[in-house]
Amino acid sequence: MAFHWYSRAASNNSVGAMYHLGRCYEVGIGTTPNSTKAFDCYKKADNGQNIEACISLGRCYENAFGTSKDFPKAFEAYHRAAERGSIEARHQVARCYEYGIGTTKEPERAFQAYLTASTSNGGCKSTYDVGRCYENGIGTPKNLERAAKYYMDAAGRGSTDAHYALGLMYGTGMGVERSQTRAQEHFSSAAEHGHQGAKIRLYWSSMLRMF
């Protein structure tokens, strides 16, 4: 039913419906999955200034979904969506700068982009990545105390990766006061949300306590 209404609305030039029609073709909602048609819908919706479609278009170019792989076009799409105010797109732009996806690898610009995105509501992934940059010296001097601060913030927003990172820091006393109790708490939080590394840590911890 949703596919039918999105099709009708899209034929009447509804940009939002065109984006959702692309989603239907991408994941097979009410129709057979068709990557080429999904890409075409995203492209039309992007021309109508739809932010989500613009991000999806970048993802299509990056992963060769419904079109040939084109990293520069992926970066351009993410950048357009970021300029339209998308927090998710800002994070993607930062990722492109960090790894050199469709643009020159620039760690400093990546860090600044993560930092900018982290200050917005919903910037949980970027907040975690700011911590990761501080921990590993990516685009900024290494600072374990600041890394822990940003991981704490990201964990408070629900980041599973941040909980895992804090588990490692508390377990080793890097950037925080060493505490096996706190380490176990963070590993447990990460494991509850499916983090495999945390599950393995908890498994071996339980095994060691048996001896």
Secondary structure by P-SEA (a helix, b strand, c coil): caaaaaaaaaaaccaaaaaaaaaaaaacccccccaaaaaaaaaaaaaaccaaaaaaaaaaaaacccccccaaaaaaaaaaaaaaccaaaaaaaaaaaaacccccccaaaaaaaaaaaaacccaaaaaaaaaaaaaccccccccaaaaaaaaaaaaaaccaaaaaaaaaaaaccccccccaaaaaaaaaaaaaaccaaaaaaaaaaaaaaac
